[in-house]
């Protein structure tokens, strides 16, 4: 099958303009028409969420609560870019639909011509750490720079990594840079807010387990930066979005 070539620019993406014996060039309409598709193709959205949208987000499990959450997320997209709160943080239990909504918002912004990159939090940290290895590939060495400079950064499962000095320093550096430069961040986390009362449950050993908080996993500085730059959305406790089982963990 032959590939259609734009008749206005012959596939170059530029149109030649000639006025008063002067010539110049401007972007052809075909370049902008395909920009959203190119942005999404290069955003590294996992196949599982590639079609996530507001239209196919189910609110059947807790219609009123989830509809309210989706309205808030849509308002973030509608008001974007917002210098006061350039980020969006979705907090809630696993299976509550956080990632679906985060990607739905992300894709809407990509359609509007913004560029961005999806990163699983733990994978990003692993790639940044491996970049210190002399044998690391170019893409790993670029991970830290991309996390800092990407027009929009989507970090999924923020805090899903044990605390080390490396983790705390790296995350604080990325969040501080993006906050100071008003670079948008969309993030999801299973962790509770540091202001919340820790959840206690009797484990199999009979010991009391305390639920970790954002501050426990990221440190106070990172937590402060997140809440400074992000519109915070707390997901309701609902039936598991992925399996249909009740989600409490």
N, C-alpha and C positions, 0 to 999 in steps of 0.2 A: 504494500500500500504506500503510495507516494505521500510525502509530508507537505501540507499546504504551506506555501510561502506568502507572506504578507505582500500584496501588490504595491503598497505605498512605500516600502523601504527595501523590498527584495530580500527580506530576512536579516538585514543588518541591524535592525532596531533603531536606526537613525533616518530622519528625513532631511534631504538637502533643501535649503531655502535660499532663494535668490531674490533680492530686492535692491533696486537702485544700483545695479552693477556690483552689488556685494553679495557674497554667498556665505552661508553658515549652515549649521545643522541643529536639529532638535530631536528629542526622543520621540519615536513613533508611538502611536496609540497602542500598538500591539505589545510593546514593552511593558506598559502598565497593566494591560489586560492579563498578562501572564505572570505578573510579579507575585501575586498572592500564592499561586501554585508553586512558584519557585521558592518562596519563603517557607512554605509548609514542607516542601520536599527536603529542604536543608535544615529543618528545625530538630531533627532526630527524635520525633515523637514515636514512642514504641507502637508496634502494630496493634496491640491490645486497645490503645486509646486513639488510634488514628482517625476514627470516625466520631469521636466524642463531641457532642454538641448540646446546646440547651434544649433543642427539640427532642432529643432522645434520652434526656435525663428523666428517670422515673421518680415521681413524687408519691407513688401509691402507698408506700410504707408509712409515711407520716406527712400527709399532703400539706397541711397548713404550715408546719415547721419547715419542711424542705422547700416549699414554694416561697416562703419568706427568705430563706437562704439564697435561693436562686435569684430572687429579685435584687438582693444586695450585690451579688456577684455581677449581675447584668449592669447595675448602676456603676460599678467600677469600670466596666468596659465602656459604657456610655460616656463617662466623665474623663476617660483616658485621653491624653496624659494629664495627670494631676500632680503638680509640684509638691503640694502639701502631703499627700499620701500616694507616692508613686508605686507602692507595692500592695500586694494582696496576700494575706496569710489565712489559710483554711486549717482549722484545728478540729480534731475529732477522732473517734475510735476507728480502727481498721474496718473497711467495708461500709463506711458511711457515705461514700460517693465523692470524697474530697478531690481525688485525682481527676475524676470525670469532669467535675465542674471547673477545676483549674485548667485542664486542657481545653475545655469548651471556650473559656474566656481567652486563653492563649490563641486558639485558632481564629477567633473573631478578630483579634488584633492583627494577626498575620494577614488576614483578608483585607484589612485596611491599609496594608503596605508596610507595617512595622516588621522588623526582623527579630528573630529570637532563637533560643536554643533550650531544649529540654534536657535536663540532667537528673538522673537518679543520684541522690545525695551521697550514698556510700560509694557508688561508682566514680563520682567526681573526686572524692577524697582519695580513693585508690589510685586514680590516674595522676593526681597531683603528686602524691607520695612517690609513685614510680618514676616521675619525671626527674627525680634526683639521682636515679640510676644512670650511669654514663651510657648504657646500652639502650635506654628508652627511645621509643620512636618519636617522630616529630609531633604527632597528634597529642601524645601525652605531655610533651613539653609545652604545648599550646593550651592545655586545659585550664591552667590557672589564669592565664591572660584572658581567655575567652570568658571565663566565669566573671572576671572583673569588667570586661569591656562590652560584652554582648548587649545589644540594645534592650532586649528583654530576656531575663533569665528565669526559667521555670525550674525550681528545685523540688523534686518529689521526695517525700519521706524524710524531711529535715530532722536531724537529730538521731537518725537510725545508725549510730556508730558509737562505740564505747569512747569515753572521754580520755583524751591524752592531751599533752601540751601542744602537740602538732595539730590535732583536730581543733582545739580551741583557738589557737593562734591563726590558723588558716581560715576558719569560718569567720572569725572576728575581722580579719583583714578584708575578706571579700564583702561582708555586709557593711563594714564601715566605709569602704570605697564607694559602693553602690549608693549608700545612703547619702554620703557627702556630695556625690555627683548627681543625685536625683535620678539614678538609673533604675528603672522598674524591675521589681522582683515579684514573681508569683511563687508561693511556697505552700507545701502541705506538710502537716506533721501529725503523728499519733500521740504526741506528748501533750500533757496538760500545761496550763499556765502556772508560773511560779506563785501567783497569788491564790491559786486554788488549794483547797485542803487535800493533802495526799490521800489517795484511795488505798485502803488496807484490805488484804484478803489473806486467809489462812492457806498457806501452801501445803503441799503434800508432806513436807517435813514437820509441819506444825508450827513453823516460824512465821512471823508476820512479815509480809512483803509490802514495801512502800512503792507506789507508782512513781516512776521517774518523771521529772518535770523538764521543761525547756531549759531552765537555768542549770539543772543538773547535767544536761548533755551538751549545752552550748556555752555556758558561762554567763554571768550577769551582763557583761558588755554586749555580747551578741544578742541576748534577749532584749536588752534595752534598745538596740538599734532596730531590731525587727519591729517592735511596737511603735517606734518613732516613725518609721517610714511606711508601715503597712496598715491598710484597712483590715481589721481582724474579724474573721467570720468563724463562729463556733458552730459546728455541725450538731444537730440533735442526736440523741441516742435512738437509733432506729434498727430495724431488721437489716441484717447484713446485705449490702447492695450486690455483692458478688455471689453469695451462696443461698440467700434466703433464710439463713439461720440468724437468730438474735445475736447482735454484736455487742459484747461488753468488754472485749480485750483488744 
